[in-house]
Amino acid sequence: MKKILIGLLALVSLAWGWDLLLNTNPSGGSLLWTIRQEGLYLTGLYSIALMSLSMLLATRPTWLERPLGGMDQVYRLHKWSGILAISFAAAHWLVEWSSDLLKATIGREGRIPKERLNGFWEVLRDLAEDMGEWAIYAVLAMLVITLWKRFPYQIWRLLHKVMPVLYLMLVFHAALLSPLDYWVQPVGGLMALLMAGGVMASVLSLTGLIGRPRQVAGTIASVNSSAGGVTEVTCQLKEGWKGHRPGQFAFITFNRLEGAHPFTIASADRTDRTITFQIKALGNYTRGLAARLHIGQTVKVEGPYGRFNLARCNPRAQQLWIAGGIGVTPFLAWLEALQADPKNAPAADLHYCTRDSETDSFVARLTSLCATLPGIQLHVHGSQQGESLTAQTLVTDLGRAKRAEIWFCGPQGLATALKNQMTSTWRGKLRFHQEAFEMR
Ligand SMILES: Cc1cc2nc3c(=O)[nH]c(=O)nc-3n(C[C@H](O)[C@H](O)[C@H](O)COP(=O)(O)OP(=O)(O)OC[C@H]3O[C@@H](n4cnc5c(N)ncnc54)[C@H](O)[C@@H]3O)c2cc1C
């Protein structure tokens, strides 16, 4: 992810630098005023380039799943390019305001004169300036509520839908206020390309077309709830569902007003277009979900997405599969898929971490699925039973293995702790794959 962000910033810097080299101080401004002017352009270019990338990623481009490692990673890049874009927009705004400071300290002399256009364009440029300012205030507010994790997700999600409109305002600002010579330079070509992509993405978002080709209608075939606050929902999907690979996820809409939520498909591809979800009551909507669902209810499913895929396990690497809590869902799909050919199932240690192993209903399900798979060793860690999983346990599992792979789905805290400790001991020999259950 870092490489892509740095790569894009480097490309923009090169294009900007090229323009600067060809136009060495043509307006005769003083050094400080020139630095201020170029700082204004560069921060603006960074911001609109990153925001365009963020908009493009919001269209859920499945072709990027392979190079980036899954849709959760596409969303991660979308989030961080958005955060960086807004930070540069804030810097751009500060540089703009620095003009008052410069006037007060070094005076107006050496100031770079504004490009003069005819009356109509001047009116448009004034409008673009105002629009940019309003949009910057709005995106800054968006950044604050994005980073403030306690802000209710549903309200955040509604407000987030305004982002394409704010982006279009910023494109208008950037297109009208960029220096005219940019449009005959590589920097203009690069910006035009990025902004055209971003505008297309905004239109797709505003017209509700994102993900439409992957949406299929269906009905609920069964609903069951367990004592642990988990609801099992099986859906019968209509023609058009092309199946899924074990470990993938889908966006499911039970209620049009509530909108889509992402859940892993916790079953193998049964080829009859039935899929099962295991949904834990983790928040406002999922709490009490079972009471709101009934057999025959229509649903909309969009997917499948994701690369947390059993087929990607490297047979030459020792396999460690780690599930934390509801992060067990992709592994349920893997184990169900392996039942079709147990003899050829890979060898793996499956660690399931739960709060209370005595009452957790997934323990019985995992035990029964693993009973037919001789290569899979199930280890259950109940924290109330004092059996927490540590990196030391995993190191013991790995023994003298030359190469290892960890497939992890569970709480971020556990992922970070295990990843840090394991990769420092097993540097270069261990690959860590993770499915993130968080998109914000
Ligand atoms: C790829 C992926 C796979 C997942 N698989 C499962 C699964 O198999 N079983 C399971 O129980 N949970 C799964 N989750 C988590 C599940 O999506 C959230 O727990 C659920 O959406 C919470 O909704 P809520 O309104 O009850 O919670 P809230 O209290 O409103 O939100 C809690 C958190 O859930 C996330 N969230 C809420 N609504 C959405 C939404 N519409 N879209 C994206 N994220 C949202 C946000 O991170 C939010 O901070 C998965 C998440 C992802 C990203």
The ligand as an SDF file (V2000), in Angstrom:
LIG
                    3D

 53 58  0  0  0  0  0  0  0  0999 V2000
  -14.7640   -8.5060    4.7260 C   0  0  0  0  0  0  0  0  0  0  0  0
  -15.6280   -8.5710    5.9760 C   0  0  0  0  0  0  0  0  0  0  0  0
  -16.1760   -9.7870    6.3620 C   0  0  0  0  0  0  0  0  0  0  0  0
  -16.9680   -9.8410    7.5150 C   0  0  0  0  0  0  0  0  0  0  0  0
  -17.4960  -11.0550    7.8770 N   0  0  0  0  0  0  0  0  0  0  0  0
  -18.2580  -11.1480    8.9720 C   0  0  0  0  0  0  0  0  0  0  0  0
  -18.8620  -12.3970    9.3530 C   0  0  0  0  0  0  0  0  0  0  0  0
  -18.7020  -13.4190    8.6950 O   0  0  0  0  0  0  0  0  0  0  0  0
  -19.6230  -12.4130   10.4650 N   0  0  0  0  0  0  0  0  0  0  0  0
  -19.8280  -11.2850   11.2350 C   0  0  0  0  0  0  0  0  0  0  0  0
  -20.5340  -11.3770   12.2300 O   0  0  0  0  0  0  0  0  0  0  0  0
  -19.2570  -10.1050   10.9180 N   0  0  0  0  0  0  0  0  0  0  0  0
  -18.5040   -9.9960    9.7980 C   0  0  0  0  0  0  0  0  0  0  0  0
  -17.9630   -8.7780    9.4520 N   0  0  0  0  0  0  0  0  0  0  0  0
  -18.2220   -7.6120   10.3070 C   0  0  0  0  0  0  0  0  0  0  0  0
  -19.6090   -7.0490   10.0180 C   0  0  0  0  0  0  0  0  0  0  0  0
  -19.6550   -6.4970    8.7140 O   0  0  0  0  0  0  0  0  0  0  0  0
  -19.9630   -5.9500   11.0280 C   0  0  0  0  0  0  0  0  0  0  0  0
  -19.8800   -6.5070   12.3030 O   0  0  0  0  0  0  0  0  0  0  0  0
  -21.3680   -5.4750   10.8350 C   0  0  0  0  0  0  0  0  0  0  0  0
  -21.4960   -4.8120    9.5940 O   0  0  0  0  0  0  0  0  0  0  0  0
  -21.7070   -4.5370   12.0050 C   0  0  0  0  0  0  0  0  0  0  0  0
  -22.8940   -3.8400   11.7380 O   0  0  0  0  0  0  0  0  0  0  0  0
  -23.6740   -3.1030   12.9290 P   0  0  0  0  0  0  0  0  0  0  0  0
  -24.5560   -2.0600   12.3200 O   0  0  0  0  0  0  0  0  0  0  0  0
  -24.3290   -4.0850   13.7990 O   0  0  0  0  0  0  0  0  0  0  0  0
  -22.5100   -2.4320   13.7620 O   0  0  0  0  0  0  0  0  0  0  0  0
  -22.1710   -0.9140   14.0770 P   0  0  0  0  0  0  0  0  0  0  0  0
  -22.1500   -0.7190   15.5450 O   0  0  0  0  0  0  0  0  0  0  0  0
  -23.0260    0.0360   13.3160 O   0  0  0  0  0  0  0  0  0  0  0  0
  -20.7130   -0.8470   13.5130 O   0  0  0  0  0  0  0  0  0  0  0  0
  -19.6410   -1.5970   14.0760 C   0  0  0  0  0  0  0  0  0  0  0  0
  -18.5420   -1.6760   13.0450 C   0  0  0  0  0  0  0  0  0  0  0  0
  -18.9560   -2.5700   11.9950 O   0  0  0  0  0  0  0  0  0  0  0  0
  -18.5280   -2.0680   10.7160 C   0  0  0  0  0  0  0  0  0  0  0  0
  -19.7270   -1.8440    9.8720 N   0  0  0  0  0  0  0  0  0  0  0  0
  -20.9570   -1.5360   10.2780 C   0  0  0  0  0  0  0  0  0  0  0  0
  -21.8020   -1.4170    9.2480 N   0  0  0  0  0  0  0  0  0  0  0  0
  -21.0520   -1.6510    8.1370 C   0  0  0  0  0  0  0  0  0  0  0  0
  -21.3320   -1.6480    6.7350 C   0  0  0  0  0  0  0  0  0  0  0  0
  -22.5480   -1.4270    6.2630 N   0  0  0  0  0  0  0  0  0  0  0  0
  -20.3180   -1.8970    5.8840 N   0  0  0  0  0  0  0  0  0  0  0  0
  -19.0670   -2.1170    6.3350 C   0  0  0  0  0  0  0  0  0  0  0  0
  -18.7390   -2.1370    7.6450 N   0  0  0  0  0  0  0  0  0  0  0  0
  -19.7200   -1.9160    8.5320 C   0  0  0  0  0  0  0  0  0  0  0  0
  -17.7620   -0.7960   10.9970 C   0  0  0  0  0  0  0  0  0  0  0  0
  -16.3870   -1.1090   11.1000 O   0  0  0  0  0  0  0  0  0  0  0  0
  -18.2700   -0.3590   12.3370 C   0  0  0  0  0  0  0  0  0  0  0  0
  -17.3360    0.4340   13.0160 O   0  0  0  0  0  0  0  0  0  0  0  0
  -17.1960   -8.6880    8.2920 C   0  0  0  0  0  0  0  0  0  0  0  0
  -16.6560   -7.4750    7.8830 C   0  0  0  0  0  0  0  0  0  0  0  0
  -15.8880   -7.4130    6.7490 C   0  0  0  0  0  0  0  0  0  0  0  0
  -15.3140   -6.0870    6.3230 C   0  0  0  0  0  0  0  0  0  0  0  0
  1  2  1  0
  2  3  1  0
  2 52  2  0
  3  4  2  0
  4  5  1  0
  4 50  1  0
  5  6  2  0
  6  7  1  0
  6 13  1  0
  7  8  2  0
  7  9  1  0
  9 10  1  0
 10 11  2  0
 10 12  1  0
 12 13  2  0
 13 14  1  0
 14 15  1  0
 14 50  1  0
 15 16  1  0
 16 17  1  0
 16 18  1  0
 18 19  1  0
 18 20  1  0
 20 21  1  0
 20 22  1  0
 22 23  1  0
 23 24  1  0
 24 25  2  0
 24 26  1  0
 24 27  1  0
 27 28  1  0
 28 29  2  0
 28 30  1  0
 28 31  1  0
 31 32  1  0
 32 33  1  0
 33 34  1  0
 33 48  1  0
 34 35  1  0
 35 36  1  0
 35 46  1  0
 36 37  1  0
 36 45  1  0
 37 38  2  0
 38 39  1  0
 39 40  1  0
 39 45  2  0
 40 41  1  0
 40 42  2  0
 42 43  1  0
 43 44  2  0
 44 45  1  0
 46 47  1  0
 46 48  1  0
 48 49  1  0
 50 51  2  0
 51 52  1  0
 52 53  1  0
M  END
$$$$
